[in-house]
Structure formats: C-alpha cells, structure tokens
Amino acid sequence: MPSTKPAPSARQQELLERAYAYSLSHGLADLSLRPLATAIESSPRVLLFLFGSKDGLIRALLARARVDELELLRQIEARYDEPPGLTVVARELWTWLAEPERRPLMKFWVEAYGRSLVAPDGPWADYGRSTVDDWLDLLKGSQPDPGSPAAEARRTGVLAMLRGALIDLLATEDLDRTTAAVEDYLRG
C-alpha cells in the first residue's frame, strides 16, 4: 500500500512562510529553533511537531525557495512560443537575478548551494545538483539545437558565468561592473 504524505495544514503553511521570510533576512547557517520560533510567533515544540526536526524544517525552507526560483523559470518559458535563444534568456535571467529585491533570495540560494557541497548528507542533500539541473533545463529550452555537445557546453558556460557574476554582485554590490561582464560574455 503506497503511503501518501498529507498536505500541509494551514498553520504549517503559515509558519513555513514566516520562517522563509525570517531565513531570507537571517540566513540558514546559524538557524536556531528558539529565536526562529520567537520571531515567527510560534514555539520550538510546534515547529518540531509540524516539520519533524530541524532538518525537516530546513528541507521545507529549501523547497520553498525553489518554488520562487522555479516560478521565474516558468515565467520566462511562458513568454516565448519557440526557443528565443540562449543569449536572450541569459539576459532575462541576469536582470531578474540582479534586481535589488532579489538579494535576500539570492544570498539564501548561495548559502544553501554552498552547504549542499560541504554537507551533502544533511538536509541540503541534492540542493546544489537540483538547482543546476533546473537552470540547465531552462537554458536548454532556449536553444534551437539543444542536443548537440556544443549546445550543452555553451549553456553550461552561461550558467557558470551567471553564477559567478551573481556571487561577485552579492559580495561587492557592483551592479554596473558585473552587468558589463555578463554583457561582454554574452557578446563573445
């Protein structure tokens, strides 16, 4: 008999949204249940009951962040009837990634991505890999001949460039310089 996971309760969803907002501004590295619970008007016991463990809560927060990232991908895909080209999609991605209001989400992403590399067996497991796959799928859909080795290499290079420029932007806040670098790469 297959087991199905029950849908989250309204309270669980509400607390997840509050915890997500908290983690966007406070990060995940030093996440402690007691200060989090106080900030979101709950208790550690309720969070443990609803999410099973601190790791379960972190997994739920990572899944919630992916919802925002995947929504961007769906929005870009919906704008085009046929592949617009890798350069067009890369520019749209950069514009979205570089917006000041996205900085908390992008810092969250960088932190979670890095943690998935150094703690691959914890709640971060597969986070980095799954986000790479998500972004490569979007970029693949923008190419007219996505199956060729050259197309795969190009989209991998574009993804690497976007990630590097994003990390640089988050570290320096130098939007002009990082955008110029993105544009230079895309012209090449």
Sequence and secondary structure as in RCSB ss.txt:
>XXXX:A:sequence
MPSTKPAPSARQQELLERAYAYSLSHGLADLSLRPLATAIESSPRVLLFLFGSKDGLIRALLARARVDELELLRQ
IEARYDEPPGLTVVARELWTWLAEPERRPLMKFWVEAYGRSLVAPDGPWADYGRSTVDDWLDLLKGSQPDPGSPA
AEARRTGVLAMLRGALIDLLATEDLDRTTAAVEDYLRG
>XXXX:A:secstr
         HHHHHHHHHHHHHHHHH STT  HHHHHHHTT  HHHHHHHHSSHHHHHHHHHHHHHHHHHHHHHH
HHHT SS   HHHHHHHHHHHHH GGGHHHHHHHHHHHHHHHH TTSTTTTHHHHHHHHHHHHHHHT SSTTSHH
HHHHHHHHHHHHHHHHHHHHHH  HHHHHHHHHHHHH 
